[in-house]
Amino acid sequence: MSHELRRKDRGISESEARALLECGEFGVLSTVSPDGAPYGVPLSYCVIDNAVYFHCAMEGHKLENIAADNRVSFCVVGATEVLPDKFSTRYESVIVSGRAKEVFDAEKQRGLEGLVVKYSSDFRESGLRYIDSDGKCTRVFRITIDAVSGKARR
């Protein structure tokens, strides 16, 4: 499933979009508050199977929004290059839509370990110790991917 693209000539394949999603450095999670106000926040994440995992504090605005409406959008921007003489930009991006849900126990551990592997692979053992000591002070959410689409100008 994919989102409808206005510029179909800029669309990339689902496999390219998923590859960009997996290797992206950070993404922007967009939620909506109970009163309808949009809210976007950058965050670290990892992809496991057909889901995006992120961790966060025990409370906060995005968590209040997810509790009210768990539909979310998640955007990752890859490589970019401004082309001043063409009044344009080279870019690649992917947008995911899905539903966010808090995970617990083994799945929470799996999400946290996925983050360690992605961002601190050279420090895996100390990362696992960190999870054991501080994991109870963090929440982990899974965004099940319902739709994914990507665009690029290369």
C-alpha positions in Angstrom: 0.0 0.0 0.0 1.3 3.5 -0.7 0.2 7.1 -0.4 -1.0 8.9 -3.5 1.8 11.0 -4.9 1.1 14.3 -6.8 4.5 14.1 -8.6 4.4 10.5 -9.8 7.6 11.0 -11.7 9.4 11.5 -8.3 8.0 8.3 -6.8 10.5 5.6 -5.8 9.7 1.9 -5.4 8.4 0.6 -2.1 11.6 -1.4 -1.7 13.6 1.8 -2.1 11.4 3.6 0.3 11.7 0.8 2.9 15.5 0.8 2.5 15.6 4.6 3.1 13.4 4.1 6.1 15.7 1.5 7.6 18.9 3.5 7.1 17.6 7.0 8.0 19.3 8.7 10.9 16.2 10.2 12.5 12.6 10.7 11.7 9.8 13.1 12.5 6.7 11.7 14.2 3.5 13.6 13.6 0.5 13.2 15.8 -2.7 15.2 16.4 -3.9 16.5 19.8 -7.4 15.9 21.1 -8.3 19.5 20.1 -7.0 18.8 16.5 -3.7 20.7 16.7 -0.9 19.0 14.8 2.4 18.1 16.5 5.6 16.9 15.0 8.7 15.8 16.9 12.0 14.4 15.7 13.2 11.2 17.2 15.5 8.2 16.9 14.0 5.0 15.7 14.6 1.5 14.3 12.8 -0.7 11.9 12.0 -4.3 12.8 9.9 -6.4 10.4 7.0 -4.2 9.3 7.2 -1.8 12.2 9.0 1.3 13.4 10.1 1.4 17.1 10.9 4.4 19.2 11.5 5.0 22.8 10.5 8.0 24.9 10.1 9.4 28.4 7.3 8.2 30.7 5.1 11.1 29.8 4.8 14.0 27.3 2.8 15.7 24.6 3.2 13.1 21.9 2.1 10.4 24.4 -1.0 12.3 25.3 -1.8 12.7 21.6 -1.2 9.0 20.9 -3.5 8.1 23.8 -6.2 10.2 22.2 -5.7 9.1 18.6 -3.0 6.5 17.8 -3.0 7.3 14.0 0.4 8.7 13.2 2.6 9.8 10.3 6.4 9.3 10.3 8.7 11.0 7.9 12.4 10.4 7.1 14.5 12.6 4.9 17.7 11.0 3.4 20.4 12.7 1.4 19.7 16.3 0.3 21.7 18.8 -1.9 20.6 22.3 -2.7 20.9 23.1 -6.4 21.0 26.9 -6.4 21.4 27.3 -10.1 18.3 25.2 -10.8 16.2 26.7 -7.9 15.7 23.2 -6.7 17.0 20.5 -4.4 18.1 16.9 -4.8 16.4 14.8 -2.1 15.0 11.5 -1.0 12.2 11.0 1.6 9.8 8.4 2.8 6.5 8.8 4.7 4.9 6.0 6.7 1.4 6.0 8.1 0.2 3.6 10.8 -0.9 3.3 14.3 1.3 3.7 17.4 1.0 1.3 20.3 3.0 0.9 23.4 4.8 -2.4 23.7 6.0 -4.3 26.8 8.1 -7.1 28.0 9.9 -9.1 25.3 8.8 -6.7 22.5 9.9 -3.7 24.5 13.3 -5.3 25.0 13.5 -6.1 21.3 12.8 -2.5 20.3 15.4 -1.2 22.8 18.0 -3.7 21.5 17.1 -2.6 17.9 17.9 1.0 18.9 21.3 -0.1 20.4 22.2 -2.1 17.3 21.3 0.8 15.0 22.9 3.7 16.9 25.6 2.1 19.1 26.6 -1.2 17.5 30.2 -0.9 18.7 28.9 -0.6 22.3 26.3 -3.4 22.2 27.3 -5.0 25.6 27.3 -1.7 27.5 24.1 -0.8 25.7 22.4 -4.0 26.9 23.6 -3.2 30.4 22.1 0.3 30.0 18.8 -1.2 29.0 18.8 -3.5 32.0 19.5 -0.6 34.4 17.4 2.2 32.8 14.8 0.4 30.6 12.2 0.7 33.3 12.4 4.5 33.0 11.4 4.5 29.3 8.5 3.6 27.2 8.7 1.9 23.8 6.2 2.2 21.0 5.6 0.3 17.8 4.2 2.0 14.7 2.7 -0.8 12.6 3.3 0.3 9.0 0.0 0.5 7.1 1.3 2.6 4.2 4.7 3.6 2.9 5.7 5.9 0.1 8.9 7.5 -1.0 9.9 10.4 -3.3 13.3 11.4 -4.7 14.9 13.8 -7.1 18.3 12.5 -7.8 
